[in-house]
Amino acid sequence: TCAIQQEEETPTQNPTMFSRRTLFVALLAVAVGVYLLPSPIDPKPHVLKGPPPALEGPLAVNTRLQRGRRLFTGKLHGPESF
């Protein structure tokens, strides 16, 4: 009789999984570090001097699209139908 020796398989990690996990931990550490750094920006509120500008010229209210009409209603079934 022949005795077959079975070698016990040791669990090994996939090298790509290890490198992905390492990369994820490194990116997470960098993100947390950047989040915790004090901001060099000192924001100030914007205050208008005087009344707001009149809505005239290019700032005037535009209602041209409200006068539009629908074309091909019920005739198109998707963007590729057009």
C-alpha positions as CSV (number, residue, x, y, z in Angstrom):
1,T,0.0,0.0,0.0
2,C,1.2,3.5,-0.8
3,A,0.6,6.2,1.7
4,I,-0.3,9.5,0.1
5,Q,0.8,12.4,2.2
6,Q,-1.4,15.4,1.8
7,E,0.3,18.6,2.4
8,E,-1.6,21.1,4.4
9,E,-2.3,24.2,2.4
10,T,-1.4,27.4,4.2
11,P,-3.6,30.3,3.5
12,T,-1.8,32.8,1.4
13,Q,-2.9,36.2,0.5
14,N,-3.3,37.2,-3.1
15,P,-0.6,39.7,-3.9
16,T,-2.9,42.0,-5.8
17,M,-5.4,42.0,-3.0
18,F,-2.7,42.9,-0.5
19,S,-1.5,45.8,-2.7
20,R,-5.1,47.1,-3.2
21,R,-5.7,47.0,0.5
22,T,-2.4,48.8,1.2
23,L,-3.2,51.4,-1.5
24,F,-6.7,51.9,0.1
25,V,-5.3,52.4,3.6
26,A,-2.7,54.8,2.2
27,L,-5.3,56.9,0.4
28,L,-7.6,56.9,3.4
29,A,-4.7,58.1,5.6
30,V,-4.0,60.9,3.1
31,A,-7.7,61.9,2.9
32,V,-8.0,62.0,6.7
33,G,-4.8,64.0,6.9
34,V,-5.9,66.6,4.3
35,Y,-9.3,66.8,6.1
36,L,-7.7,67.6,9.4
37,L,-5.3,70.2,8.1
38,P,-6.3,73.8,8.9
39,S,-7.6,75.7,5.9
40,P,-5.4,78.5,4.5
41,I,-8.5,80.3,3.3
42,D,-10.2,82.8,5.5
43,P,-13.6,83.3,4.0
44,K,-15.4,86.6,4.3
45,P,-19.1,87.2,3.5
46,H,-19.8,89.3,0.3
47,V,-21.8,92.4,1.1
48,L,-23.3,94.5,-1.7
49,K,-22.6,98.2,-1.5
50,G,-25.9,99.9,-2.3
51,P,-29.0,98.4,-3.9
52,P,-28.8,95.3,-6.1
53,P,-28.4,95.9,-9.8
54,A,-31.6,96.4,-11.9
55,L,-32.7,93.4,-13.9
56,E,-32.3,95.1,-17.3
57,G,-30.5,94.3,-20.5
58,P,-28.9,90.9,-20.3
59,L,-30.1,90.5,-16.7
60,A,-33.8,90.9,-17.7
61,V,-36.2,88.1,-17.1
62,N,-36.4,85.8,-20.2
63,T,-39.7,84.1,-20.9
64,R,-39.1,83.0,-24.5
65,L,-39.2,79.2,-23.7
66,Q,-42.7,79.6,-22.2
67,R,-44.0,80.5,-25.6
68,G,-42.7,77.4,-27.2
69,R,-44.8,74.6,-28.6
70,R,-44.2,70.8,-28.5
71,L,-43.5,69.1,-31.8
72,F,-44.0,65.4,-32.5
73,T,-46.0,64.7,-29.3
74,G,-46.8,60.9,-29.1
75,K,-44.8,60.2,-32.3
76,L,-41.3,59.7,-30.8
77,H,-40.6,56.7,-28.6
78,G,-37.0,57.6,-27.6
79,P,-34.0,59.8,-28.6
80,E,-33.1,57.3,-31.3
81,S,-36.5,57.8,-33.0
82,F,-35.8,61.4,-33.8
